[in-house]
Amino acid sequence: MPPRWTVEQALALAPDASSATAGRKLATSGTWTSTGASPGAVWGLCAGSGTTPYQTVVDLTEPAFSCSCPSRKFPCKHALALLLRWAGGEVDEHGEPADFAATWLEARAARAARSAGRAEVRADRAPADPRAAGRRAEQREQRVSAGVAELERWLRDQVRTGVASADTAGYALTDPVAARLVDAQAPGLAAAVRRLASVAASGEGWPGRLLEELALVHLLTTAHGRIDELPEDLAATVRTRVGATVRTEDVLAGPPVRDRWDVLALRDSSDGRLTTRRVHLRGATTGRDALVLSFAGPGQALDVSLVPGTSLDADLHFYPGALPLRAVIGARHGEPGPLSAVAGSGVRAALDAWAHALAADPWTSDLPVVLGDVRVVPAPDGAPDGWLVADATGDALPLVPAPGLWTVLAVAGGDPVTLVGALTPRGVRAESVLADGAPVPA
């Protein structure tokens, strides 16, 4: 059997707070029958409003979920409840899955085998015409360059006319040029331009922040205009920031970094159209941080294969760039195991890493960090934020106000803790706290 998850690990998979609450409630009810667990799977029957109980199965290796209930959430409350019962030791271990569970697991294995076969067939096919691919790349570059040139004119207009009224202009100021950048296949620049409107409406001190953002956009357009003169890694960063995509297949073709990767934190964010899941990994041997991103549109499920509090022996392939952080998981070597002993750094080392990140990629907005042996303390009177995270030397950073801050305070309780988060220009955004070796989501 794989190691049992903690309650926190199970709840980290909940698609929203209401599902987590419903899963907790259902886990303690007496409606479960025929539950069991075997290496890599957990299953059970849960009585619902109808005469036929819901058949629920969880494949722990990814994980993946199946339930006969009508819910469109992944995982549903029944799958969450089943995982919570398993985490609490209330599911007996059996050698073989129940029939309904075995049928679903066998179908998954068959689909995986077919997918592997199709991948081999694709690999045997003749490569695409390189000349046609080159023409498409050249046409895209021409469109991007035209969009960048228009953006440069818009930036000069902002400098000439001033930004005094930007806080009242709203998105009417930025949407037209952002839309043209999307048409020019520069979605990264379009997002940066749209963000200017929210910066202008961010309250006291907005003019300074807006000028900083305008300067970064100007720096990006200048770098794109001289991209042929840049080092290869920095040129790759500029292309990515402008909006060029890198195929997953190309990333996987790069050199792997094999390690025992600890899954330390998971954070979801949404812009109303797309939900992004950001998972923070750290190599137990290399000490290297990595971010694995997945995306889902409305009604789609996010990747749930990385569970905070577990560790996996795997190959990671990093996207090209001057500051390689984003990665894709390649080959996995064995089943996930328990978390390693995670050692964090002090505040000064985190600031040094931030300085290095900005030198490599000036457009860095946050950096994954693990702060060890730190305390959460009240900020001095008059400080802009209410709480600081301080290490044993007395060096401190502000904690970014967020709903999860109260979880950090409750878990820390004034004692030294290991804090996992992201370093930003405003301070540290907490994402989890390690308690008894397991991450508690913040």
Secondary structure, DSSP 8 states (H G I E B T S, - for coil): ------HHHHHTT-SSHHHHHHHHHHHTSS-EEEEEEETTEEEEEE--SSSS-EEEEEETTTTEEEESSS--SSS-HHHHHHHHHHHTT-S-B-SS--HHHHHHHHHHHHHHHHHHHHHHHHHHS----HHHHHHHHHHHHHHHHHHHHHHHHHHHHHHHH-STTHHHHGGGTTHHHHHHHHHTT-HHHHHHHHHHHHHHTS-TTHHHHHHHHHHHHHHHHHHHHTGGGS-HHHHHHHHHHHT----HHHHHTS--EEEEEEEEEEEEEE-SS-EEEEEEEEETTT--EEEEEEEE-TT--------TTEEEEEEEEE-SSSS--BEEEEEE-S--EE------B-HHHHHHHHHHHHHH-TT---EEEEEEEEEEEE--TT-SSSEEEE-TTS-EEEB---TTHHHHHHHHTTS-EEEEEEEETTEEEEEEEEETTEEEE-
